[in-house]
Amino acid sequence: MLTERPIPGQSLTTPPKSAPYERPPETVDALEALEIHIDNLNTPEVMEAIVDMLESNIDLVTVVEGILRSAVMEGIHSIDISLMIAPHIHAFIKGEIDVLDVEYDEGFEDKEGEEKIRNSRLGQKILRELNKNKPKEEVKIETTPPKEEKVDEEVTQGLMARRE
């Protein structure tokens, strides 16, 4: 599977348009592409492979992206069509997996981001509590006017000034 993809620069050594992804796609209609994918997903072998991937802790978003990328590489449809039908493929697979009662990660949660936000909120809460318990310092304001200092009347010259 890993060796079936093109290596960098391969398109420069092969005749033009020899790979499926270099030619126009088989379909440019999103509904037709969606129908192709749904027909493919309805086969028991494909659904079994998807269940195996989900049980191997691969999230559903990654599985859908893989399915759509391979379809683009095979020349079935374009990347634009992939973006349009991805939510529908995701929902279809999610529905099938929910019926099979398989535990899986949907792939939308940002666990690291949520933990950072939770830690930030906790830190802010601790700072507020510390500020509440901290005794307020009294600020003393001086009412006497500041003393003026005498400035010498000497004329100072800068480094580049002309000397007389």
C-alpha positions as CSV (number, residue, x, y, z in Angstrom):
1,M,0.0,0.0,0.0
2,L,2.8,2.4,0.9
3,T,4.7,1.5,-2.3
4,E,1.8,2.0,-4.6
5,R,1.9,5.8,-4.5
6,P,4.1,7.8,-6.8
7,I,7.6,8.8,-5.7
8,P,8.7,12.4,-5.8
9,G,9.7,13.3,-9.4
10,Q,8.1,10.3,-10.9
11,S,5.8,12.5,-13.1
12,L,9.0,13.9,-14.7
13,T,10.2,10.4,-15.8
14,T,6.9,8.9,-17.1
15,P,4.9,9.9,-20.1
16,P,2.5,12.8,-19.4
17,K,-1.0,11.8,-18.2
18,S,0.0,8.2,-17.6
19,A,-1.3,8.2,-13.9
20,P,-5.0,8.4,-13.2
21,Y,-4.7,11.5,-11.1
22,E,-3.0,13.4,-14.0
23,R,-6.0,12.9,-16.3
24,P,-9.5,14.5,-16.0
25,P,-11.6,12.7,-13.3
26,E,-14.2,10.1,-14.2
27,T,-17.0,12.2,-12.7
28,V,-17.4,15.9,-12.0
29,D,-20.8,15.6,-10.5
30,A,-20.8,15.5,-6.7
31,L,-24.0,13.4,-6.5
32,E,-22.5,10.8,-8.8
33,A,-19.3,10.7,-6.9
34,L,-21.2,10.3,-3.6
35,E,-23.2,7.5,-5.1
36,I,-20.0,5.7,-6.2
37,H,-18.7,6.0,-2.6
38,I,-21.9,4.8,-1.0
39,D,-22.0,1.8,-3.3
40,N,-18.5,1.0,-2.4
41,L,-19.1,1.5,1.4
42,N,-22.1,-0.9,1.2
43,T,-19.9,-3.9,0.6
44,P,-19.2,-6.0,3.6
45,E,-15.4,-6.2,3.0
46,V,-15.0,-2.4,3.0
47,M,-17.1,-1.9,6.1
48,E,-15.1,-4.6,7.9
49,A,-11.9,-2.8,7.0
50,I,-13.3,0.5,8.3
51,V,-14.4,-1.2,11.5
52,D,-10.9,-2.6,11.9
53,M,-9.3,0.8,11.4
54,L,-11.7,2.5,13.9
55,E,-11.0,-0.3,16.4
56,S,-7.3,0.4,15.9
57,N,-7.7,3.9,17.3
58,I,-7.8,5.6,13.9
59,D,-10.4,8.4,14.1
60,L,-13.3,8.6,11.6
61,V,-12.2,11.9,10.1
62,T,-8.9,10.3,9.1
63,V,-10.6,7.3,7.6
64,V,-12.9,9.5,5.5
65,E,-10.0,11.6,4.3
66,G,-8.1,8.5,3.3
67,I,-11.1,7.1,1.3
68,L,-11.5,10.4,-0.5
69,R,-7.8,10.9,-1.2
70,S,-7.5,7.5,-2.7
71,A,-10.5,8.2,-4.9
72,V,-8.7,11.4,-6.1
73,M,-5.5,9.5,-6.7
74,E,-7.4,6.8,-8.7
75,G,-8.9,9.6,-10.8
76,I,-12.5,9.0,-9.8
77,H,-13.2,12.6,-8.8
78,S,-11.4,15.9,-8.0
79,I,-10.3,17.3,-4.7
80,D,-13.1,19.8,-4.9
81,I,-15.7,17.0,-5.1
82,S,-14.0,15.4,-2.1
83,L,-14.5,18.6,0.0
84,M,-18.2,18.7,-1.0
85,I,-19.0,15.0,-0.2
86,A,-16.8,14.5,2.8
87,P,-19.5,15.4,5.4
88,H,-22.0,13.0,3.7
89,I,-19.5,10.1,3.7
90,H,-18.6,10.9,7.3
91,A,-22.3,10.8,8.3
92,F,-22.9,7.6,6.4
93,I,-20.0,5.8,8.0
94,K,-20.9,7.2,11.4
95,G,-24.5,5.8,11.0
96,E,-23.3,2.4,10.0
97,I,-20.8,2.2,12.8
98,D,-23.3,3.4,15.4
99,V,-25.7,0.6,14.3
100,L,-22.8,-1.9,14.7
101,D,-22.2,-0.5,18.2
102,V,-18.5,0.0,17.7
103,E,-16.6,2.4,20.0
104,Y,-14.6,4.9,17.9
105,D,-13.1,8.4,18.0
106,E,-14.9,10.7,15.7
107,G,-11.9,12.9,15.3
108,F,-13.4,16.4,15.9
109,E,-12.3,16.9,19.4
110,D,-9.0,18.7,20.0
111,K,-8.0,17.1,23.3
112,E,-4.7,19.0,23.6
113,G,-6.4,22.3,22.9
114,E,-9.2,21.5,25.4
115,E,-6.6,20.7,28.1
116,K,-4.7,24.0,27.5
117,I,-8.0,25.9,27.8
118,R,-8.9,24.0,31.0
119,N,-5.4,24.7,32.5
120,S,-5.6,28.4,31.5
121,R,-9.0,28.7,33.2
122,L,-7.7,27.0,36.3
123,G,-4.7,29.3,36.4
124,Q,-7.0,32.4,36.0
125,K,-9.2,31.1,38.8
126,I,-6.3,30.6,41.1
127,L,-5.0,34.1,40.4
128,R,-8.4,35.6,41.2
129,E,-8.5,33.7,44.5
130,L,-5.0,34.9,45.4
131,N,-5.9,38.5,44.6
132,K,-9.1,38.3,46.7
133,N,-7.2,37.0,49.8
134,K,-4.3,39.4,49.4
135,P,-4.6,42.4,51.7
136,K,-5.0,45.7,49.9
137,E,-2.1,48.1,50.2
138,E,-2.7,51.6,51.1
139,V,-1.5,54.2,48.6
140,K,-0.1,57.4,50.2
141,I,-0.4,60.5,48.1
142,E,2.0,63.4,48.8
143,T,0.5,66.8,48.9
144,T,3.6,68.9,49.0
145,P,4.7,70.3,45.7
146,P,8.0,68.9,44.2
147,K,11.1,71.0,44.7
148,E,12.6,72.6,41.7
149,E,16.2,72.0,41.1
150,K,18.5,74.8,39.9
151,V,20.0,74.1,36.5
152,D,23.5,75.5,35.8
153,E,23.5,78.1,33.1
154,E,26.4,76.4,31.3
155,V,25.9,75.9,27.6
156,T,26.6,72.4,26.7
157,Q,27.5,71.4,23.2
158,G,26.9,68.1,21.5
159,L,29.6,65.8,20.2
160,M,29.3,67.1,16.6
161,A,28.8,70.8,17.4
162,R,31.3,73.4,16.0
163,R,33.7,74.9,18.5
164,E,34.3,78.5,18.6
